[in-house]
Amino acid sequence: MTKVAFHWDGAAGRFECLALAPRAKAGSPGSGTFDTNVMYVTGEITSVEFDGHQRAVLKGSATVTGLGAGSNRPFTAVVTPGGPGATLVLDVSNLTFRETLLQGRFRF
């Protein structure tokens, strides 16, 4: 499970992405409890490019813990607008994460 939040005011912004996984192995008790931090990305958005109303490309630099850990890691997040079913593709630390929104809304 991934939790993501971002904000851009036209000049500056923030990006947060937390990936959680179950500690228990699949099929065992607790395997549906997402309680282990696998990766956390937190940083500044330095630019956003809009492709009409079809997508936004967020770029910046982040601190990453867990998978791909490091400081000042460049990231790119491509976001499609909408509610459940909208997507976010995050590239950071030579890793790619493809996420589908289950709750909430991406607006721009």
Stockholm file with secondary structure:
# STOCKHOLM 1.0

chainA/1-108         MTKVAFHWDGAAGRFECLALAPRAKAGSPGSGTFDTNVMYVTGEITSVEFDGHQRAVLKGSATVTGLGAGSNRPFTAVVTPGGPGATLVLDVSNLTFRETLLQGRFRF
#=GR chainA/1-108 SS CEEEEEEECSSCEEEEEEEEEESSCTTSTTTTCEEEEEEEEEEEEEEEEEETTTEEEEEEEEEEEETTCEEEEEEEEEECCBSTTCEEEEEETTEEEEEECCSSCBCC
#=GC SS_cons         CEEEEEEECSSCEEEEEEEEEESSCTTSTTTTCEEEEEEEEEEEEEEEEEETTTEEEEEEEEEEEETTCEEEEEEEEEECCBSTTCEEEEEETTEEEEEECCSSCBCC
//
